[in-house]
Structure formats: C-alpha cells, structure tokens
C-alpha cells in the first residue's frame, strides 16, 4: 500500500507540474509556486506513508458487526470526521504552534501517542479476556447508538493518527513560506484521507462484491467471488489484530521519539540496537524489529496507564 501511495503521489506531482506549465496567463511565478507546492506535498505525503498504512489497518474494525447497508455510510462518516480533524483542527493548530510555540508540539504528540498506547492496551486486554456480559450489552445496544459510539471512537483515534501525519508533513515543509506550508498540508490532508478511506471502503465491501461475482456463469469469476466471500471474514479478523498492533506501534514510536528529543535516550537506543542486530537480514527484518520494539513499549506504557486509571477510586465505589 505504501508503494502505491508513492506512485500516486508521483502522478499527482507530475499532473500538477503539467497544469502549472500550461496556465500561461497566471504568470511564470505563480506556475513555479504551484510546482513547488505540489512537490512539497508529494514529499510530505511520502514521509507520512507509514502512518497512512496504520490508519488504513485500524479503521475497518470500526465497521465490523454492522449491517452491510451501513458499512459505507459509517466509513463516509469517519472520513468526514477525519477531514474535519485535519483541516479544521490540526492544520491551523499545527501552523499556529509551529510559528508561535513550537516547543509544545512534541509534548502534545507524546500525549497523543500515550493515548494510542492506552487504547491499544485496553482493547488488547478485552480481546484476550472477553466478557460474555460485555458481548451481551453490545448486542443489546440500540443500533443507532452503537453506530454513533463506534464512529465517535474512530474519529477520536483518527485525530491522533492524523496529528502524526500532519506533524510529519509539516516537518518536511517547515522551511517553506507559511502559505506554501498551508497549501501542502491541505493537499496532504485531502489526498491521504481519500486514499485511506477509499481503501477501507473497498475492504469492507469486498465480500459483497464476492457475492456478485459468485453469481456469474463464468467458472473462474464465480470461483473468485466465492473465494472473496469465504476469505473476507478471517481477513477482517486478521486486519483487526493488525490495526490493534498498529495503534501500539505508532503510539510507542511517538513516545519513544519524544523521549529521545527530551534527552531520555534509553528506549531509543534499545530500539536502534535491536534494528542494528538484524539489519543483515534485510529491510523487512529491520522494520519488524523497529515495529515490534515500539509495539512492546506501547503495550507496557498502555498497561501502566490502564492500571493507573483502574487504581483511581470511582464515585460510588
């Protein structure tokens, strides 16, 4: 998926360059500015590709268990919430903080990363220790209320992942004039949101497409359709676990990177030592060591937060 993003961004940048060159009446300076903005947006989006993959893996679990005719509307609601996160809250906030108070960006990102670790650890505990009463409560919940709860949870998680995407993008174009920074971040927000939630929509409707293909008379096409119908439920289960792991990986990585910037180097050094130990096995092994180490850190941090919150006395107890 990340390689597909790079190809898409290259195409977008190329189209933008051709368009900029063809608008003669706008003037040479305006065309050059558009060209620079497209290139900056492409570079920023490419650097954020890792978080994009995580975002796409996390989201499908929020539509699991709903009627087929509600899947796309739910994805559309989450996509609109994601755009609102990026364009209404994060873009002006990131630009303002970068200009007036850059010192607080890292602590805010670390707080968001800690929240992802907490949510991931809590959901991991729920998966490993399911409670029948929780499942019964979930089944008895009003469908409208259940959808509202799931959408709000997805948008809340998206806010953290989108903040990381926008922060990475801003760091790539921070030397550019403020207008070009804003334009590049808008392009990143629109392009990445469309790609992530377009991919999520395809994933959640793949089984319905499989039913459509299975009804065809062509034997090979029908067999492909049956394979999609049979294969999508376990695929979504696996993707749910991938999404959970992604939350812990991204959250742990954000906190480790923030600690390193503040001089707490031990987690960062351990992570890089693990990556160095396996680098001879190739790039995938190095990535796996980095993701696994950050994920384990995320589980530990999330578990500490969960334990601390459960230790706080609640009213009526």
DRENVEX-460404 format. One line per field, with one value per atom (N, C-alpha, C): residue number from 1; residue in one letter; x, y, z. Coordinates in steps of 0.2 Angstrom, whole numbers. Atoms other than C-alpha are relative to their C-alpha. Last residue first. Layout:
# residues N
i: (NUM, ...) .
aa: (a, ...) .
x: (X, ...) .
y: (Y, ...) .
z: (Z, ...) .
# end
This chain:
# residues 317
i: (317, 317, 317, 316, 316, 316, 315, 315, 315, 314, 314, 314, 313, 313, 313, 312, 312, 312, 311, 311, 311, 310, 310, 310, 309, 309, 309, 308, 308, 308, 307, 307, 307, 306, 306, 306, 305, 305, 305, 304, 304, 304, 303, 303, 303, 302, 302, 302, 301, 301, 301, 300, 300, 300, 299, 299, 299, 298, 298, 298, 297, 297, 297, 296, 296, 296, 295, 295, 295, 294, 294, 294, 293, 293, 293, 292, 292, 292, 291, 291, 291, 290, 290, 290, 289, 289, 289, 288, 288, 288, 287, 287, 287, 286, 286, 286, 285, 285, 285, 284, 284, 284, 283, 283, 283, 282, 282, 282, 281, 281, 281, 280, 280, 280, 279, 279, 279, 278, 278, 278, 277, 277, 277, 276, 276, 276, 275, 275, 275, 274, 274, 274, 273, 273, 273, 272, 272, 272, 271, 271, 271, 270, 270, 270, 269, 269, 269, 268, 268, 268, 267, 267, 267, 266, 266, 266, 265, 265, 265, 264, 264, 264, 263, 263, 263, 262, 262, 262, 261, 261, 261, 260, 260, 260, 259, 259, 259, 258, 258, 258, 257, 257, 257, 256, 256, 256, 255, 255, 255, 254, 254, 254, 253, 253, 253, 252, 252, 252, 251, 251, 251, 250, 250, 250, 249, 249, 249, 248, 248, 248, 247, 247, 247, 246, 246, 246, 245, 245, 245, 244, 244, 244, 243, 243, 243, 242, 242, 242, 241, 241, 241, 240, 240, 240, 239, 239, 239, 238, 238, 238, 237, 237, 237, 236, 236, 236, 235, 235, 235, 234, 234, 234, 233, 233, 233, 232, 232, 232, 231, 231, 231, 230, 230, 230, 229, 229, 229, 228, 228, 228, 227, 227, 227, 226, 226, 226, 225, 225, 225, 224, 224, 224, 223, 223, 223, 222, 222, 222, 221, 221, 221, 220, 220, 220, 219, 219, 219, 218, 218, 218, 217, 217, 217, 216, 216, 216, 215, 215, 215, 214, 214, 214, 213, 213, 213, 212, 212, 212, 211, 211, 211, 210, 210, 210, 209, 209, 209, 208, 208, 208, 207, 207, 207, 206, 206, 206, 205, 205, 205, 204, 204, 204, 203, 203, 203, 202, 202, 202, 201, 201, 201, 200, 200, 200, 199, 199, 199, 198, 198, 198, 197, 197, 197, 196, 196, 196, 195, 195, 195, 194, 194, 194, 193, 193, 193, 192, 192, 192, 191, 191, 191, 190, 190, 190, 189, 189, 189, 188, 188, 188, 187, 187, 187, 186, 186, 186, 185, 185, 185, 184, 184, 184, 183, 183, 183, 182, 182, 182, 181, 181, 181, 180, 180, 180, 179, 179, 179, 178, 178, 178, 177, 177, 177, 176, 176, 176, 175, 175, 175, 174, 174, 174, 173, 173, 173, 172, 172, 172, 171, 171, 171, 170, 170, 170, 169, 169, 169, 168, 168, 168, 167, 167, 167, 166, 166, 166, 165, 165, 165, 164, 164, 164, 163, 163, 163, 162, 162, 162, 161, 161, 161, 160, 160, 160, 159, 159, 159, 158, 158, 158, 157, 157, 157, 156, 156, 156, 155, 155, 155, 154, 154, 154, 153, 153, 153, 152, 152, 152, 151, 151, 151, 150, 150, 150, 149, 149, 149, 148, 148, 148, 147, 147, 147, 146, 146, 146, 145, 145, 145, 144, 144, 144, 143, 143, 143, 142, 142, 142, 141, 141, 141, 140, 140, 140, 139, 139, 139, 138, 138, 138, 137, 137, 137, 136, 136, 136, 135, 135, 135, 134, 134, 134, 133, 133, 133, 132, 132, 132, 131, 131, 131, 130, 130, 130, 129, 129, 129, 128, 128, 128, 127, 127, 127, 126, 126, 126, 125, 125, 125, 124, 124, 124, 123, 123, 123, 122, 122, 122, 121, 121, 121, 120, 120, 120, 119, 119, 119, 118, 118, 118, 117, 117, 117, 116, 116, 116, 115, 115, 115, 114, 114, 114, 113, 113, 113, 112, 112, 112, 111, 111, 111, 110, 110, 110, 109, 109, 109, 108, 108, 108, 107, 107, 107, 106, 106, 106, 105, 105, 105, 104, 104, 104, 103, 103, 103, 102, 102, 102, 101, 101, 101, 100, 100, 100, 99, 99, 99, 98, 98, 98, 97, 97, 97, 96, 96, 96, 95, 95, 95, 94, 94, 94, 93, 93, 93, 92, 92, 92, 91, 91, 91, 90, 90, 90, 89, 89, 89, 88, 88, 88, 87, 87, 87, 86, 86, 86, 85, 85, 85, 84, 84, 84, 83, 83, 83, 82, 82, 82, 81, 81, 81, 80, 80, 80, 79, 79, 79, 78, 78, 78, 77, 77, 77, 76, 76, 76, 75, 75, 75, 74, 74, 74, 73, 73, 73, 72, 72, 72, 71, 71, 71, 70, 70, 70, 69, 69, 69, 68, 68, 68, 67, 67, 67, 66, 66, 66, 65, 65, 65, 64, 64, 64, 63, 63, 63, 62, 62, 62, 61, 61, 61, 60, 60, 60, 59, 59, 59, 58, 58, 58, 57, 57, 57, 56, 56, 56, 55, 55, 55, 54, 54, 54, 53, 53, 53, 52, 52, 52, 51, 51, 51, 50, 50, 50, 49, 49, 49, 48, 48, 48, 47, 47, 47, 46, 46, 46, 45, 45, 45, 44, 44, 44, 43, 43, 43, 42, 42, 42, 41, 41, 41, 40, 40, 40, 39, 39, 39, 38, 38, 38, 37, 37, 37, 36, 36, 36, 35, 35, 35, 34, 34, 34, 33, 33, 33, 32, 32, 32, 31, 31, 31, 30, 30, 30, 29, 29, 29, 28, 28, 28, 27, 27, 27, 26, 26, 26, 25, 25, 25, 24, 24, 24, 23, 23, 23, 22, 22, 22, 21, 21, 21, 20, 20, 20, 19, 19, 19, 18, 18, 18, 17, 17, 17, 16, 16, 16, 15, 15, 15, 14, 14, 14, 13, 13, 13, 12, 12, 12, 11, 11, 11, 10, 10, 10, 9, 9, 9, 8, 8, 8, 7, 7, 7, 6, 6, 6, 5, 5, 5, 4, 4, 4, 3, 3, 3, 2, 2, 2, 1, 1, 1) .
aa: (x, x, x, x, x, x, x, x, x, x, x, x, x, x, x, x, x, x, x, x, x, x, x, x, x, x, x, x, x, x, x, x, x, x, x, x, x, x, x, x, x, x, x, x, x, x, x, x, x, x, x, x, x, x, x, x, x, x, x, x, x, x, x, x, x, x, x, x, x, x, x, x, x, x, x, x, x, x, x, x, x, x, x, x, x, x, x, x, x, x, x, x, x, x, x, x, x, x, x, x, x, x, x, x, x, x, x, x, x, x, x, x, x, x, x, x, x, x, x, x, x, x, x, x, x, x, x, x, x, x, x, x, x, x, x, x, x, x, x, x, x, x, x, x, x, x, x, x, x, x, x, x, x, x, x, x, x, x, x, x, x, x, x, x, x, x, x, x, x, x, x, x, x, x, x, x, x, x, x, x, x, x, x, x, x, x, x, x, x, x, x, x, x, x, x, x, x, x, x, x, x, x, x, x, x, x, x, x, x, x, x, x, x, x, x, x, x, x, x, x, x, x, x, x, x, x, x, x, x, x, x, x, x, x, x, x, x, x, x, x, x, x, x, x, x, x, x, x, x, x, x, x, x, x, x, x, x, x, x, x, x, x, x, x, x, x, x, x, x, x, x, x, x, x, x, x, x, x, x, x, x, x, x, x, x, x, x, x, x, x, x, x, x, x, x, x, x, x, x, x, x, x, x, x, x, x, x, x, x, x, x, x, x, x, x, x, x, x, x, x, x, x, x, x, x, x, x, x, x, x, x, x, x, x, x, x, x, x, x, x, x, x, x, x, x, x, x, x, x, x, x, x, x, x, x, x, x, x, x, x, x, x, x, x, x, x, x, x, x, x, x, x, x, x, x, x, x, x, x, x, x, x, x, x, x, x, x, x, x, x, x, x, x, x, x, x, x, x, x, x, x, x, x, x, x, x, x, x, x, x, x, x, x, x, x, x, x, x, x, x, x, x, x, x, x, x, x, x, x, x, x, x, x, x, x, x, x, x, x, x, x, x, x, x, x, x, x, x, x, x, x, x, x, x, x, x, x, x, x, x, x, x, x, x, x, x, x, x, x, x, x, x, x, x, x, x, x, x, x, x, x, x, x, x, x, x, x, x, x, x, x, x, x, x, x, x, x, x, x, x, x, x, x, x, x, x, x, x, x, x, x, x, x, x, x, x, x, x, x, x, x, x, x, x, x, x, x, x, x, x, x, x, x, x, x, x, x, x, x, x, x, x, x, x, x, x, x, x, x, x, x, x, x, x, x, x, x, x, x, x, x, x, x, x, x, x, x, x, x, x, x, x, x, x, x, x, x, x, x, x, x, x, x, x, x, x, x, x, x, x, x, x, x, x, x, x, x, x, x, x, x, x, x, x, x, x, x, x, x, x, x, x, x, x, x, x, x, x, x, x, x, x, x, x, x, x, x, x, x, x, x, x, x, x, x, x, x, x, x, x, x, x, x, x, x, x, x, x, x, x, x, x, x, x, x, x, x, x, x, x, x, x, x, x, x, x, x, x, x, x, x, x, x, x, x, x, x, x, x, x, x, x, x, x, x, x, x, x, x, x, x, x, x, x, x, x, x, x, x, x, x, x, x, x, x, x, x, x, x, x, x, x, x, x, x, x, x, x, x, x, x, x, x, x, x, x, x, x, x, x, x, x, x, x, x, x, x, x, x, x, x, x, x, x, x, x, x, x, x, x, x, x, x, x, x, x, x, x, x, x, x, x, x, x, x, x, x, x, x, x, x, x, x, x, x, x, x, x, x, x, x, x, x, x, x, x, x, x, x, x, x, x, x, x, x, x, x, x, x, x, x, x, x, x, x, x, x, x, x, x, x, x, x, x, x, x, x, x, x, x, x, x, x, x, x, x, x, x, x, x, x, x, x, x, x, x, x, x, x, x, x, x, x, x, x, x, x, x, x, x, x, x, x, x, x, x, x, x, x, x, x, x, x, x, x, x, x, x, x, x, x, x, x, x, x, x, x, x, x, x, x, x, x, x, x, x, x, x, x, x, x, x, x, x, x, x, x, x, x, x, x, x, x, x, x, x, x, x, x, x, x, x, x, x, x, x, x, x, x, x, x, x, x, x, x, x, x, x, x, x, x, x, x, x, x, x, x, x, x, x, x, x, x, x, x, x, x, x, x, x, x) .
x: (-3, -86, 4, 5, -100, 4, 6, -88, -5, 6, -73, -5, 6, -56, -6, 3, -41, -7, -2, -32, -3, 4, -41, 1, 7, -33, -5, 1, -16, -7, 0, -18, 0, 6, -23, -1, 5, -9, -7, -1, 4, -6, 2, -4, 1, 8, -3, -2, 2, 16, -8, -2, 20, -3, 4, 10, 1, 7, 17, -4, 0, 35, -7, -1, 31, 0, 7, 24, 1, 4, 40, -7, -3, 51, -5, 1, 40, 2, 7, 39, -1, 2, 58, -7, -3, 62, -2, 3, 50, 3, 6, 57, -4, -1, 74, -6, -2, 68, 2, 7, 59, 2, 4, 75, -6, 3, 87, -5, 5, 94, -5, -3, 110, -5, -1, 100, 3, 3, 95, 1, -2, 106, -3, -7, 106, 1, 0, 87, 6, 3, 88, 0, -4, 101, -3, -4, 90, 5, 3, 76, 5, 2, 87, -3, -6, 95, -2, -2, 78, 6, 5, 71, 2, 0, 87, -5, -2, 88, 0, 1, 78, 2, -6, 86, -1, -1, 70, 6, -1, 71, 1, -6, 73, 2, -5, 58, 7, 0, 48, 5, -3, 54, 0, -7, 50, 4, -3, 33, 7, 0, 29, 3, -6, 36, -1, -6, 25, 6, 0, 9, 7, -1, 13, 0, -7, 17, 1, -6, 3, 6, 1, -10, 5, -2, -3, -1, -7, -4, 2, -1, -23, 8, 2, -25, 2, -5, -15, -2, -6, -27, 6, 2, -42, 6, -1, -34, -2, -7, -33, 2, -2, -51, 7, 2, -55, 2, -4, -46, -1, -6, -55, 5, 0, -71, 6, 0, -65, -1, -6, -59, -1, -2, -76, 6, 5, -84, 2, 1, -69, -5, -6, -65, -1, 0, -83, 6, 5, -81, -1, -3, -65, -5, -4, -74, 4, 4, -88, 5, 2, -75, -4, -6, -66, -2, -3, -82, 5, -7, -90, 3, 0, -109, 7, -2, -108, 0, 6, -117, 1, 2, -101, -6, -4, -95, -2, 2, -110, 4, 7, -107, -2, -1, -88, -7, -2, -93, 1, 5, -102, 1, 4, -87, -7, -3, -76, -4, 5, -87, 3, 6, -77, -5, -1, -60, -7, -1, -65, 0, 6, -72, 0, 4, -56, -7, -2, -46, -4, 1, -56, 2, 7, -55, -3, 1, -36, -7, -3, -34, -1, 3, -46, 3, 7, -40, -3, 0, -22, -6, -3, -25, 0, 5, -36, 2, 6, -25, -5, -1, -9, -6, -1, -15, 1, 7, -21, 0, 4, -4, -7, -3, 5, -4, 2, -6, 2, 7, -3, -3, 1, 16, -8, -2, 16, -1, 5, 7, 1, 5, 19, -6, 4, 34, -6, 4, 44, -4, -4, 57, -3, -1, 44, 4, 0, 40, 1, -3, 45, 0, -8, 42, 3, -2, 24, 8, 0, 21, 3, -5, 27, 0, -6, 16, 6, -1, 1, 7, -1, 3, 1, -7, 6, 1, -4, -10, 8, -1, -19, 4, -4, -15, 0, -7, -21, 5, -3, -37, 8, -3, -40, 3, -6, -42, 3, -5, -55, 6, -2, -64, 5, -4, -65, 3, -6, -72, 5, -4, -85, 7, -2, -90, 4, -6, -91, 3, -6, -102, 6, -2, -114, 7, -4, -115, 3, -7, -119, 4, -5, -132, 7, -2, -141, 5, -5, -140, 2, 4, -148, 5, 0, -137, -4, 6, -142, -1, 5, -128, -7, -2, -115, -6, 2, -123, 1, 7, -122, -3, 2, -104, -8, -1, -100, -2, 5, -109, 1, 7, -100, -5, 5, -83, -7, 7, -68, -5, 4, -51, -7, -3, -38, -4, 0, -48, 2, 7, -53, 0, 3, -35, -7, -4, -29, -2, 4, -43, 4, 7, -36, -4, -1, -18, -7, -3, -22, 0, 5, -32, 1, 5, -18, -6, -2, -5, -5, 0, -15, 2, 7, -17, -1, 2, 1, -7, -3, 5, -2, 4, -7, 2, 7, 1, -4, -1, 18, -6, -1, 12, 1, 6, 7, -1, 4, 24, -8, -2, 32, -4, 2, 22, 2, 5, 24, -2, -2, 41, -5, -2, 35, 2, -2, 25, 2, -1, 22, 2, -2, 25, 1, -6, 24, 3, -5, 10, 7, -1, 0, 5, -4, 4, 1, -7, -1, 4, -3, -17, 8, -2, -22, 3, -3, -20, 2, -7, -25, 4, -4, -42, 8, 3, -52, 4, 0, -42, -3, -6, -36, 0, -6, -49, 6, 1, -63, 6, -1, -56, -1, -8, -55, 2, -3, -73, 7, 2, -79, 3, -4, -69, -2, -7, -77, 4, 1, -95, 7, 1, -91, 0, -7, -84, -1, -4, -101, 7, 1, -111, 4, -3, -101, -2, -7, -104, 3, -3, -122, 7, 2, -130, 2, -4, -120, -2, 3, -127, 4, 5, -114, -3, 6, -103, -6, 1, -86, -7, 6, -87, -2, 6, -75, -6, 3, -63, -6, 5, -60, -3, 7, -51, -5, 4, -35, -8, 1, -27, -4, 5, -30, -1, 7, -23, -5, 3, -8, -7, 1, -4, -3, 6, -6, -2, 6, 6, -6, 0, 20, -6, 3, 16, -1, 5, 19, -3, -3, 36, -5, -4, 28, 3, 5, 14, 4, 3, 27, -4, -5, 37, -3, -1, 21, 6, 6, 15, 2, 0, 32, -5, -5, 32, 1, 1, 15, 5, 4, 19, -2, -3, 34, -4, -4, 25, 4, 5, 11, 5, 3, 24, -4, -6, 33, -2, 0, 16, 6, 5, 13, 1, -1, 30, -5, -5, 28, 1, -7, 12, 5, -2, -6, 6, 3, -10, 1, -5, 2, -3, 4, -8, 5, 5, 0, -4, -3, 16, -5, -3, 6, 4, 5, -5, 3, 2, 10, -6, -5, 18, -2, 0, 2, 5, 6, 0, 0, -2, 18, -6, -5, 15, 1, 3, -1, 5, 5, 7, -3, -4, 22, -5, -3, 10, 4, 6, 0, 3, 2, 16, -5, -5, 22, -2, 0, 5, 5, 6, 5, -1, -3, 22, -5, -4, 14, 3, 4, 0, 4) .
y: (6, 13, 1, 6, 25, -6, -2, 38, -6, -3, 29, 2, 1, 27, 3, -6, 28, -1, 0, 11, 7, 5, 7, 1, -2, 23, -4, -6, 18, 3, 2, 0, 6, 4, 6, -1, -5, 19, -3, -4, 6, 5, 4, -6, 4, 0, 7, -4, -6, 10, 0, -2, -8, 6, 5, -12, 2, -3, 4, -5, -6, -2, 3, 3, -19, 6, 3, -10, -3, -6, 1, -3, -3, -15, 6, 4, -24, 3, 0, -10, -4, -7, -7, 0, -1, -26, 7, 5, -29, 2, -3, -14, -4, -6, -21, 4, 2, -38, 6, 2, -31, -2, -6, -21, -2, -4, -36, 5, 4, -50, 4, 4, -40, -5, -3, -27, -4, 4, -39, 3, 7, -33, -4, 1, -15, -7, -1, -14, -2, 5, -21, 0, 6, -9, -6, 0, 5, -6, 1, 1, -1, 7, -1, -2, 4, 16, -7, -2, 25, -5, 3, 17, 0, 7, 23, -4, 4, 40, -7, 7, 51, -5, 2, 68, -7, -3, 77, -3, -7, 73, 4, -1, 55, 7, 1, 55, 1, -6, 62, -1, -5, 48, 7, 1, 35, 5, -1, 42, -1, -7, 43, 2, -4, 26, 7, 1, 18, 4, -3, 26, -1, -8, 21, 3, -2, 3, 7, 1, 1, 2, -5, 8, 0, -6, -3, 6, 0, -19, 7, -1, -15, 0, -7, -12, 1, -5, -28, 7, 1, -38, 5, -2, -31, 0, -7, -35, 4, -1, -53, 8, 1, -53, 1, -6, -44, -1, -6, -57, 6, 1, -71, 6, 0, -64, -1, -7, -59, 0, -3, -76, 6, 4, -86, 3, 1, -72, -4, -7, -67, -1, -1, -85, 6, 4, -87, 0, -3, -72, -5, -6, -79, 3, 3, -96, 6, 3, -87, -2, -6, -77, -2, -3, -94, 7, 4, -103, 4, 1, -89, -4, 6, -90, -2, 0, -76, -7, 1, -77, 0, 7, -79, -2, 4, -62, -7, -2, -53, -4, 3, -62, 1, 8, -58, -3, 0, -39, -8, -1, -41, 0, 6, -49, 1, 6, -35, -6, 2, -21, -6, 3, -19, -2, 6, -19, -2, 6, -7, -6, 1, 6, -6, 3, 5, -2, 7, 8, -4, 4, 23, -7, 3, 28, -3, 5, 28, -2, 6, 36, -5, 3, 50, -7, 2, 54, -3, 6, 54, -2, 6, 65, -6, 3, 78, -6, 2, 80, -3, 6, 80, -2, 5, 93, -7, 1, 104, -6, 4, 102, -1, 7, 107, -4, 3, 123, -7, 1, 128, -4, 5, 126, -2, 7, 135, -5, 1, 150, -7, 3, 149, -1, -6, 151, -3, -3, 134, 6, -6, 129, 4, -6, 119, 6, -6, 108, 6, 1, 91, 7, 1, 94, 0, -7, 100, 0, -4, 83, 7, 2, 73, 5, -2, 84, -2, -7, 82, 2, -1, 63, 7, 2, 62, 1, -5, 73, -2, -6, 62, 5, 2, 47, 5, 1, 55, -2, -7, 63, -1, -3, 46, 7, 3, 38, 3, -2, 51, -3, -7, 49, 2, 0, 30, 7, 3, 32, 0, -5, 44, -3, -5, 32, 5, 3, 17, 6, 1, 27, -2, -7, 34, -1, -3, 17, 6, 3, 9, 3, -2, 22, -3, -7, 20, 2, -1, 1, 7, -2, 1, 2, -7, -9, 2, -3, -27, 8, 3, -35, 4, -2, -24, -2, -8, -27, 3, -1, -46, 7, 2, -45, 0, -5, -36, -1, -5, -49, 6, 2, -63, 6, 1, -55, -1, -2, -57, -1, 2, -58, 2, 6, -59, -2, 6, -47, -6, 2, -35, -6, 4, -35, -2, 6, -30, -4, 5, -17, -6, 2, -9, -5, 5, -10, -2, 7, -2, -5, 3, 12, -6, 2, 16, -3, 6, 15, -2, 6, 27, -6, 2, 39, -6, 3, 39, -3, 7, 43, -4, 4, 58, -7, 1, 64, -4, 5, 62, -2, 6, 72, -6, 2, 86, -7, 3, 85, -1, 6, 87, -3, 5, 101, -7, 4, 112, -6, 4, 119, -5, 6, 126, -5, 4, 140, -7, -3, 154, -4, -7, 148, 4, -1, 130, 7, 2, 131, 0, -5, 142, -2, -6, 131, 5, 2, 115, 6, 1, 122, -1, -7, 129, -1, -5, 112, 6, 1, 101, 5, 0, 107, 0, -5, 112, 1, -7, 104, 5, -3, 88, 7, 1, 83, 4, -5, 89, 0, -6, 78, 6, 0, 63, 7, -2, 67, 1, -7, 67, 2, -4, 50, 8, 0, 43, 4, -4, 47, 1, -7, 40, 5, -2, 24, 7, -1, 23, 2, -6, 26, 1, -6, 13, 6, 0, -1, 7, -5, 3, 1, -6, -7, 6, -2, -22, 7, 2, -22, 2, -4, -19, -3, 1, -31, 4, 7, -25, -1, 1, -6, -8, -4, 0, -1, 3, -14, 4, 5, -7, -3, -2, 9, -6, -1, 2, 1, 6, -5, 1, 5, 10, -6, -3, 22, -5, 1, 11, 2, 7, 11, -2, 1, 30, -7, -1, 31, -1, 5, 23, 1, 6, 34, -5, 2, 50, -6, 1, 53, -2, 6, 51, -2, 6, 63, -6, 0, 77, -6, 2, 74, -1, 7, 74, -2, 4, 90, -7, 0, 99, -5, 4, 94, -1, 7, 100, -4, 3, 116, -7, 1, 119, -3, 6, 117, -2, 6, 129, -7, 1, 142, -6, 2, 140, -2, 7, 142, -3, 4, 158, -8, 1, 165, -4, 5, 161, -1, -2, 170, -5, -1, 166, 3, -7, 169, 1, -6, 155, 6, -6, 141, 6, -1, 126, 7, -3, 125, 2, -7, 124, 3, -5, 110, 7, -1, 100, 5, -4, 102, 1, -7, 97, 4, -4, 82, 7, -1, 76, 4, -5, 79, 2, -6, 69, 6, -2, 55, 7, -2, 55, 2, -7, 55, 2, -5, 40, 7, 0, 30, 5, -4, 34, 1, -7, 29, 4, -3, 13, 7, -1, 9, 3, -6, 12, 1, -6, 0, 6) .
z: (-2, 225, 6, -2, 222, 1, -4, 213, 1, 4, 206, 5, -3, 216, -5, -2, 204, 3, -7, 203, 3, -4, 187, 7, 0, 179, 4, -4, 185, 0, -8, 179, 4, -1, 161, 8, -1, 161, 2, -5, 165, 1, -6, 153, 6, 0, 139, 6, -2, 143, 1, -7, 143, 2, -5, 127, 7, 0, 118, 5, -5, 123, 0, -7, 115, 5, -3, 100, 7, -2, 98, 2, -6, 99, 2, -6, 87, 6, -1, 74, 6, -2, 75, 2, -6, 74, 3, -5, 60, 7, -1, 50, 6, -4, 52, 2, -7, 47, 4, -4, 32, 7, -3, 27, 3, 5, 26, 3, 3, 37, -5, 5, 40, -4, 7, 48, -5, 6, 62, -7, -1, 77, -6, 2, 71, 0, 8, 72, -2, 3, 90, -7, -1, 95, -3, 5, 87, 1, 7, 98, -5, 0, 114, -7, 1, 110, 0, 7, 108, -2, 5, 124, -7, -1, 134, -5, 6, 127, 0, -3, 139, -6, -3, 132, 4, -6, 128, 4, 1, 110, 6, 3, 114, -1, -6, 125, -2, -4, 110, 6, 4, 98, 5, 0, 111, -3, -7, 114, 0, -1, 95, 7, 4, 92, 1, -3, 106, -3, -6, 99, 4, 2, 81, 7, 3, 87, -1, -5, 99, -3, -5, 87, 5, 3, 73, 5, 0, 83, -2, -7, 86, 1, -2, 67, 7, 3, 63, 2, -4, 75, -3, -6, 66, 5, 1, 49, 7, 0, 55, -1, -6, 59, 1, -4, 43, 7, 2, 33, 5, -4, 43, -2, -7, 37, 4, -3, 19, 8, -3, 14, 4, -5, 11, 4, -5, 2, 6, -3, -8, 6, -4, -13, 5, -6, -18, 4, -4, -30, 7, -3, -37, 5, -5, -40, 4, -6, -49, 6, -3, -60, 6, -4, -64, 4, -6, -68, 4, 1, -79, 6, 3, -75, -2, 7, -63, -3, 4, -47, -7, -1, -37, -4, 5, -44, 0, 7, -35, -5, 1, -19, -7, 1, -20, -1, 7, -22, -2, 4, -6, -8, 0, 2, -4, 4, -4, 0, 5, 3, -4, -3, 19, -5, -4, 10, 3, 4, -4, 4, 4, 8, -4, -6, 19, -3, -1, 3, 5, 6, -1, 0, -1, 17, -6, -5, 16, 1, 1, -1, 6, 5, 1, -1, -2, 18, -6, -4, 11, 3, 4, -4, 5, 4, 6, -4, -4, 21, -5, -3, 10, 4, 5, -2, 4, 2, 13, -5, -5, 21, -2, 0, 5, 5, 6, 4, -1, -1, 22, -6, -6, 21, 0, 3, 4, 5, 4, 13, -4, -4, 28, -5, -3, 17, 2, 6, 15, 3, 3, 28, -5, -5, 38, -2, 3, 23, 4, 6, 29, -4, -1, 47, -6, -1, 42, 1, 6, 34, 1, 4, 49, -7, -3, 60, -4, 1, 49, 3, 8, 48, -1, 2, 67, -7, -3, 70, -1, 5, 58, 3, 6, 69, -5, -2, 85, -6, -2, 77, 2, 6, 69, 1, 2, 86, -6, -6, 91, -1, 1, 74, 5, 6, 76, -1, -2, 94, -6, -4, 88, 2, 4, 74, 4, 4, 85, -4, -4, 98, -4, -2, 85, 4, 5, 77, 2, 2, 93, -5, -5, 97, -1, 1, 81, 5, 5, 83, -2, 6, 100, -6, 1, 112, -7, -2, 115, -1, 4, 106, 1, 7, 114, -5, 0, 131, -7, -1, 128, -1, 6, 122, 0, 4, 138, -7, -1, 148, -4, 3, 140, 1, -5, 145, -4, 2, 133, 6, -5, 141, -1, -3, 127, 6, 5, 116, 3, 2, 130, -4, -6, 136, -1, 0, 119, 6, 5, 118, 0, -2, 134, -5, -5, 128, 3, 2, 112, 5, 3, 120, -3, -5, 132, -3, -4, 119, 5, 5, 107, 4, 1, 122, -5, -6, 125, 0, 1, 107, 6, 4, 109, -1, -3, 124, -4, -4, 115, 4, 3, 101, 4, 2, 113, -4, -5, 121, -2, -2, 104, 6, 5, 98, 2, -3, 114, -5, -5, 109, 3, 2, 93, 5, -6, 101, -2, -6, 89, 6, 1, 71, 7, 3, 73, 0, -5, 86, -3, -6, 74, 5, 2, 59, 5, 1, 68, -2, -6, 75, -1, -3, 59, 6, 4, 51, 3, 0, 65, -4, -7, 70, -1, -4, 54, 7, 3, 40, 5, 3, 48, -2, -5, 61, -3, -5, 49, 5, 3, 36, 4, 1, 48, -4, -6, 53, 0, -1, 35, 7, 4, 33, 0, -2, 48, -4, -6, 42, 3, 2, 25, 6, 2, 33, -2, -6, 43, -2, -4, 27, 6, 3, 18, 3, 0, 31, -3, -4, 35, -1, 2, 21, 4, 6, 26, -3, 6, 43, -6, 2, 57, -6, -4, 66, -2, -1, 60, 4, 3, 55, 0, -2, 67, -3, -6, 64, 3, 2, 46, 7, 1, 53, -1, -6, 61, -1, -4, 46, 6, 4, 35, 3, 0, 48, -3, -7, 51, 0, 0, 32, 7, 5, 32, 0, -4, 47, -4, -5, 37, 4, 2, 22, 5, -4, 31, -2, -7, 23, 5, 0, 6, 7, 0, 10, 0, -6, 14, 1, -4, -2, 7, 2, -13, 5, -2, -4, -1, -7, -6, 3, -1, -25, 8, 1, -27, 2, -5, -18, -1, -6, -28, 5, 1, -44, 6, 0, -39, 0, -7, -34, 0, -4, -51, 7, 2, -60, 4, -3, -50, -2, -7, -54, 3, -1, -73, 8, -1, -74, 2, -7, -72, 1, -2, -90, 7, 2, -96, 3, -2, -86, -1, 6, -96, 2, 6, -85, -5, -1, -69, -6, -1, -76, 1, 7, -82, 0, 4, -65, -7, -2, -56, -3, 2, -66, 2, 7, -62, -3, 1, -44, -7, -1, -44, -1, 5, -53, 1, 6, -41, -6, -1, -27, -5, 1, -34, 1, 7, -36, -1, 3, -18, -8, -1, -12, -3, 4, -21, 1, 6, -13, -5, 0, 4, -7, 0, 0, 0) .
# end
